[in-house]
Amino acid sequence: MKKTFELTHPKIKTPRLVDRIKFDVKKYFKRERKKALPEGVDFWDFDCRFGQNAEEAKPVATADVFSSIDIAEKKGYESFYLEILAKPGHRS
């Protein structure tokens, strides 16, 4: 998922937009985790990047994606860029 999310809308209030975005992200994680694992892979891991736009996006931990969305709302961003890419994970 590589997407720029808008936090402004003429009719929909920002908290509802944030809820919808979080729901879409949760749905994406769930859909990717359901895919069949390749041979020798233990789980699906994710590379995540977050920023005000694609050029400024910095890596964030998967656990910090939702808190980054909350920070974008508090700072009053009009939009933000979120990139989530699935990759094979191995237990150590």
MOVENRA-V910038 format. One record per residue. N is the residue number from 1. RES is the residue in three letters. PHI is phi in whole degrees, -180 to 180 (NA if undefined). D_CENTER is the distance of its C-alpha to the mean C-alpha in Angstrom with 2 decimals. Layout:
BEGIN
{{N/RES/PHI/D_CENTER} {N/RES/PHI/D_CENTER}}
END
This chain:
BEGIN
{{1/MET/NA/7.75} {2/LYS/-128/8.63} {3/LYS/-150/8.71} {4/THR/-102/10.18} {5/PHE/-100/9.97} {6/GLU/-91/13.38} {7/LEU/-108/14.28} {8/THR/-125/17.93} {9/HIS/-156/19.94} {10/PRO/-66/23.72} {11/LYS/-113/23.92} {12/ILE/-97/20.72} {13/LYS/-74/20.27} {14/THR/-57/17.19} {15/PRO/-58/16.66} {16/ARG/-71/16.65} {17/LEU/-63/14.11} {18/VAL/-63/11.73} {19/ASP/-60/12.64} {20/ARG/-65/12.08} {21/ILE/-63/8.52} {22/LYS/-62/7.83} {23/PHE/-63/10.10} {24/ASP/-63/8.56} {25/VAL/-68/5.29} {26/LYS/-60/8.19} {27/LYS/-63/10.30} {28/TYR/-65/8.46} {29/PHE/-58/8.55} {30/LYS/-63/12.07} {31/ARG/-64/13.16} {32/GLU/-69/12.45} {33/ARG/-70/14.17} {34/LYS/-78/17.08} {35/LYS/-65/17.99} {36/ALA/-65/21.17} {37/LEU/-83/21.15} {38/PRO/-67/23.25} {39/GLU/-59/26.47} {40/GLY/81/26.28} {41/VAL/-108/22.58} {42/ASP/-90/21.85} {43/PHE/-162/18.21} {44/TRP/-90/14.91} {45/ASP/-109/13.00} {46/PHE/-134/9.73} {47/ASP/-97/9.67} {48/CYS/-121/6.71} {49/ARG/-133/7.75} {50/PHE/-141/7.50} {51/GLY/-173/10.62} {52/GLN/-69/12.84} {53/ASN/-150/13.33} {54/ALA/-64/12.96} {55/GLU/-71/16.07} {56/GLU/-95/15.14} {57/ALA/-65/11.70} {58/LYS/-121/12.21} {59/PRO/-63/11.03} {60/VAL/-132/9.49} {61/ALA/-72/10.01} {62/THR/-58/7.89} {63/ALA/-68/9.82} {64/ASP/-98/9.08} {65/VAL/-62/5.42} {66/PHE/-70/7.24} {67/SER/-70/10.19} {68/SER/-67/8.85} {69/ILE/-65/8.19} {70/ASP/-63/11.69} {71/ILE/-64/13.13} {72/ALA/-62/12.32} {73/GLU/-66/14.11} {74/LYS/-67/16.93} {75/LYS/-78/17.51} {76/GLY/79/17.90} {77/TYR/-62/15.68} {78/GLU/-81/16.48} {79/SER/-158/13.23} {80/PHE/-148/10.29} {81/TYR/-107/8.65} {82/LEU/-132/5.14} {83/GLU/-125/6.05} {84/ILE/-131/5.58} {85/LEU/-123/9.28} {86/ALA/-77/11.33} {87/LYS/-145/14.51} {88/PRO/-68/17.54} {89/GLY/-119/18.04} {90/HIS/-126/21.52} {91/ARG/-76/22.89} {92/SER/-96/25.19}}
END
